[in-house]
Amino acid sequence: MSLLDQTVPGAALQSLAPAPAGDPAGWGTRNAHDPTVVRDTDGSWYMFSTDAAAGADSVAAGVHVRRSADLVHWSFAGTALPGVPEAAFAWSQAPGLWAPEVVRWSADGDTAVRWHMYYSASTFGSNTSAIGLAVASSLAGPWADQGIVVGTTAGVDSQNAIDAAVTFDRTGTPWLTYGSFFSGIYTLPLDRETGRPVTPGDLGTLIAARALSVERAIEGAYILYRREEDRYVLFASYDSLFDSYNVRVAVAEEITGPYTDLLHRSMTDLDAAPSSIGTKLLGSHRFGADTGWLAPGHNSILVEPGLPGAAGDGADEYFMVHHVRFADDPSQHVVQLRRTFFTAAGWPVVSPQPFAGAAVEALPEPVSLAGPWSAVRLAPDSTALVDAAPVRVDLAVLEADAPARLFDGRTELVRIVVAGTGASDAAPGTELVGTELDAVLFASWDWANARPALSFSGLAADGVAWFGTRGA
């Protein structure tokens, strides 16, 4: 059973079956690309996304807006901005807007709630592009355009001014991160009063790039500051948004880098094998009879205080917000939210299962780690869709009662071993060598089997991520 036709007890997830392209009321999370989610002052959430309408010519260009009361059900809430703002259109000739970034904004001494939206205007294959700024006192709008913040021109600049993301550093200074194919990802400081570059015309510091041999395919960057490790976490999407997107991560002590992955390789290394750089967290995959999810990418990170009913109330919770395509029809795409965790070593990992609601995911009773599991190894050198395979999961700690330990679904940091992938050439009866993971255990919704289940997500010493879900 899949997200296409699943109704989850207690959450009544809306259908994601294809709706008429011109009927936004039936879209749900369909027809959304490059999403970001922010929480309003009334507790509801707003999603802003690229105005991809899957051929709908009855929907105005701009930035599509959706609203939710639970991060699960989303209703279309209109289109921010009346088409492409005049200055951005004059610069880029863009027919629509891409990749909005919306952040709560306040200048020094300002107690009023204000919102900044940074949007991108460009055309495919060109780096004559502009990042503009619009402001509002409410997420529902109206939005007032403030003109271009960063602009690049083909034949003059190597940068590509699209895919904006804003991060407040450890001192509270806002930084704009942007970039794409052409020369990579850049970041620059913004003025806290105006939301514009501190230095007019500043195109920023290079923090990530890829080789010409892979068409310099990197975009959709997002930087999260983690106060727990006092460092910056860079997420970026590699390869093609049409069929091979995958999400990579690296960290740095300063927002301007250098950013390095789990194996200490630099995100600006153009000499190593392109697929070896950046720790891959999410790629194309499928669990059992569930939908095959193709080319997940262009993520942002939603940071939330502990949600009611969730494990770890009171602590920050993280959600990776990204779009993804259907493997059986890649022209169709939706947005998913996945719970995101940090391992004992402080590295992010993501859930193998899309978020279905904290109460729905809660395990009805404690379960043993022993038993059947299905897992995906997110090989960094592959862009193929990976089917989950049977594995055995063991606690790596040397405890006499380890095999019998029960987990009640509360998030727990562990070191576990996965052994056997269901595709081994070992002789019958031969014990397979296990892979030890710095991992997290947590409750999830098993979409393939329509039930709450225990899941894990972790990183191996070789820099490869695994995630999986326990069977019945």
N, C-alpha and C positions, 0 to 999 in steps of 0.2 A: 504494500500500500504506500502511496506517495503523497507528497504535499499537494498534488493535483486534485486528489479526491478525498483527502483525509479530514475527518472531523475529530478533534481531540477532546476527550471528556473533560469538562470543566473549563475549556477554552473556546470551543466551537470555532476553530480556525476557519476563516472564510475560504471559499474555494479559490484556487489559483488557475482553474480551467480558463482557457482562452475566452476573453470577452470581446465584443465588437471593438475594433480599434478606436472608433470615434466616440466611445462611451466611457468617459473617465470614471463614472460612478461604479463601474464594474471592474476597474483595474486592480484594486487592492495594491499589491506591491509589484504588479506587472508594469512593464514599460518604463521602468526607472533604471537609470544608469548613474554611476559616479555619485552614490548617495552619501549624505551626512545627516545625522539625527541630533537634535538639541532639545532640551527640556524647557518648557515654558514656565512662567511664574505660577501658573495654576496647576502644575503637576503633569500636564499632558505633554506629549512629545510631538515634534514636527520633523518631518523628513523633507529635505530639499534635494532635487536631483536634476541631472541633465534632462532637457525637454525631449527625450526620445519618446515618440508616440507610436512606434511600430506602424507607420504609414497613415496615422490619423491626421487628415488634413483639416479636420474640423476643430482641432485644439490649437490655441494660439501658441506661438513661440514665446519663450521666456524661461522661467524656472518652475518646474512642477513642484507642487506642495501637497503633502499628505499629513494627516493628523491621526494620532493614536492615544488611547487612554491606558494601554497595557503593553506596548511594544510588540504586539502580536497582530491585532486587527488594525488595518490602516484604511482611512477614507480619503478620497481625493478632496483637497481643500482649495483648489484653484491654481492659478499661475501668477507667480510674482513677476512684476515688471511687464509693461505692455510691449512685448517683443524685445528686440535688441536695441539697447539705448543708442541714441544718435551718435555720440562720440565713438563708442565701441564699433558701431557699424561702419562709420566713415573710415576707421582705421583698418578694419579686418574684412569687411564685406560679408561677415558671418550671417547665415540665415537663421541661426538659433544660438542659444547659450549652452555652455557646457559647465559641468563640475562646480556647482556652487559650494562655497564654504560659508557657514553661518556661525557666528560666535557672539556671545554676550559681551558687551563692550561698555566700559566706563572710563572716563578721563579722570585725572587726579581731582579728588574732591567732589566728583559728580555722583550723586546718589540715585539719579533717575536711571531706569532700565532702558538701555538702548541695544540695538542689534546691528551688527555689520554683516553684510553679505558681499563676499568677493566672488565674482563670476568670471568666466572665460568666454571670449569671443574669438573664433578662429574658423578655418576651413581645413579639411583633411589634406595632409601633405604639405602644408605651408606653415612657416613660422612667422608670418606676418600676423601677429596675435596680440590680444590685449586682455589684461586682467582689470576689471572695473570694480567699483565699490558702490553699493547702495546701502542706505541706512533706514531704520524703522524703529518706532517705539513699541511695536508689537510684532510678534512672529507672523500674525495674520495679515500684516501690512497696514496701510500702504507703504511701499518701498520707494524712497526717493533716490534717484541716481546721482552719484557724486563724480562721475567721470572716470577716466582711466588712471590706474595706479601704477601699473607696469606695462610697457609696450615693447614689442620686439618687431623687427623688420627683416624680411628675407633679403639676403645679400649684404646686410649690414651687421646683424647680430647673429651669434651662434646659438643663443638661447631661444626657447620657445615659451612665450608667456601664457601658459595654460595650467590648469590643475592646481589651483591655489589651496593652501592649507595654512592655518594660523596656529602658532604655539606660543604660550606665555612661558618665558624661561624662568629660572629659579629666582630672578629678581623682579619678575612681573612685567618684563619688557616683551611686547608682542613681536613675533617674527613671522614673515611671510615666506613659505616654502612653495616652490613651483617648479615646473619644467616637464620635459618630455623627450621624445626622440629628438634628434639634432645633437645637442651637446650635454644633456643630462639634467640633473636636479640641482637647484640653487636655493639659497636662503638668505634673507636680508632683514634688518631690523625696521620696524615700523614706529612711527611717532604715536605715543599713547593718546595724544589729544586729537589728532586728525585721522589716524588710521592709514596714513600714507607713508612712503619711504622716508626715513630720517634724512637721507641724502637724496634729493631729487635726481632721477635718472639712474640710481643705483640698481644694477642687475644682480647683485648678490655674490655669494661665495659658492663655488662648486662643491657639492657634498656627495654626489653619486653619479656614475656614468657607466655606459656599456660600450663594447667594442663595435666598430663598423661592421665586422663580420656577422653580427646579429642585428644589423640596422639600428644600432644604438637603442634597442627596444627597452626603455624604462620610462615609467610615468606614474601618475596617481600617487604621489608621495604624501606621507602624513607623519609628523613627528609628535610623539608623546613624551612629556617630561615626567619621569618617575621619581618622586621625592624619596621613596624607600631606598633606592640605590643612588640617588642624586646623579642621575644620568639621563640621556636622551635616547629614545627608541625610535628608529626610522623604519617605517614600513614603505614598501614600494612594490609596484606591479611590473613584472617582466613579461616580455614577449607580446603576442598579438591579442588585442581585446576581442577578436572575433572567434578564436578557437584555442588559444594556448596561454592565456593569462595565468599567472600564479603569483602569490604574495610572498615577498622576501622581507627579512628583517635584519637590522644591524644596530649597534649601540655606539654611543660616544659620550665622553665626559663633558664636552662643550657642544652647544647647538650647531656650531659651524664645523664640527667634526674634529679629527677624522672618525668616520663610522666604520666599524669592523664587525664581521659576523662571528659566529660561535667559534670558528677555527681561526680567528684573528686575521682574516683576509679583508683588505680594504675595499670599500664600495667604489673607489675610483681606480682600482687596478684594471688596466686594459690589456695586460699581458697574459693573465691566467685564462683558463678556459671560461668562457662567459657564463656557462651554467653553474660553475663552481662558486661563484661569488654571491654572498647573501644567503642567510639561512632560510630555506623554504618552509613556510608554515602552512600553506594551503594551496592545493592544486585540484585538478579534475579528479572526481572519484565517484564511487557508487557503493552503497551498502545493500546487499541482498536484492530484493525486488523493488527497492525504492528507486526513485528517479535518479538517473545519472546526471551529475552536476558538472558542467563543462565551463572552463575558463573563469573561475572566480577571481575577482580583482577589484581594483580601484577602491580600496577600503578607507574608511575613517574609523576612529575609535570613540565610542561613547563611554564616558566615565560616569558612574552612578553610585550614590550611597547604597548600602545594602537594601535590596528591594524586600518588601513584606513577603514573608514565606520563603525567602531564599536562605541558603546556608550562609553563615558568616555575616549576619545582620550587623550593621554598624561600620563595616569595612567597605572601602571602595570596591565596586564591581565594574567590570570592563566588558564591553561588547564590540566585536568587530562587525562593522556595517559594510556590506559589499554587494555588488551585483554578481549574478551568475546566469549562465545559459542552460537550457535544457539540452541534454546530449542527443535526444531524438529529434529536436528541432532547434538548432542553434540560433535561428532568427528570433526566438522568443527568450525573454530574460525577465528575471525578478530580482528583488532585493532580499537578502537574508541577514539576520543578526545571529552571531555566534558568540556564546560566552567565551571570554578570553581570560586566561589565568597567567600567573607568573610562577615559575618553578622555584625551587629552593635556591637556585643559582641566579634568580632574577631575570630569566628569559621568558618572553611571552610564548604561550601555546594556545591553540584554539580548539573548541569543541568539534568533534566529528559530526555533531547533529545540530541543525538549526534550532534556535531558541523557540520554545513552545509555551513559555509561561512558567514562572517559578513553582506555582502550586501544582501544575500538571506534571512537572518533571520530578516532583518529590517521590522517593521510593516508598512504597506502602509498608515495607519491612526491610530490616537489614539483610544484605546478601553477602555471600562468600566470594572472595576473589577467585577461588577455584571454580572451574566450569568452562563452558565454551565461550570463546571471544571471537569477534571478527575485527580485523585491523587493517589499516592502510599504511604502507610505508611511502612517504612523500619524497621519492627519489628526486634529487635536484637536477639530474641530467635528463629527465624525461618530462614531456608535456602530455603524454598519453593519459586517457582516462583510466584510473586504477580501480579495479574491483576489490573490495575488501576480501581478505583471505582468513581462514581459520588460524588462530594462534593460541598458545597457552600463555597465561600471565601468572607470574610468581612474584612474591615479595622478595626483594634482594636482601633485606635485612636478615641477619642470622638470629631468628627467634624460634624457639621450639614450637610456639603456637601459631607461627606465621600462616601456614596453609589453612588453618581453621578460623582465622580472623574474619570478623564480619564488619561490613561497611554499611553505614546507615544513610549514605548519600551526602553527608557533610563534606565540603571540600577538604581534601587532605593532600599535603605534599609528601611524596613517597619516592623511593627508588625501586623500580620494578624491572623484571626481566620478561621480555617477550621471546618465545621460542617456537619455531616451526611456522612456516608461512603457507603450508599447504602446497608448496611447489618445490619440494626438495628432492635431490637425487640420492639422498642418503639411503643406505640399505634398511630394510624393514627392521624395526627394533632399535635402530641406532638413535641415541639421544642427540638431538640437534643442539648446536651451540647457541646460547641465548644472547640477546642484545639488551644491555642494561640501559635504562632510561632515567633521566632526571624528569620526573613526571608529576602529574596532578590527577587525583581521582575525584570524580564529581557525579552528581545525578544529571540525567538528560532525558530527552524524549526520543525513544527509538522509533523513527518514522517507518522503517521497513516492517516492524512487527507491532506497531501501534500500542506501545506501552512505555512506562517509565523504566529506565535501565541505568546501570552503572556504566560510566565511560571513563576513559583515560586519554591523556594527551601528554606527550613528552618528547625529549630530545636525547639522542644518543651521542656518545663521545665523538663519533665520526661526523657530527654536524647534521645528521638526518633526523627529521621529525617523524614521529609515528602517532596515529590516534586510532582508538577503537572503542567498541561497545560490547558489553557482555550479553551473551545470549540467554535464553530462558532456561 
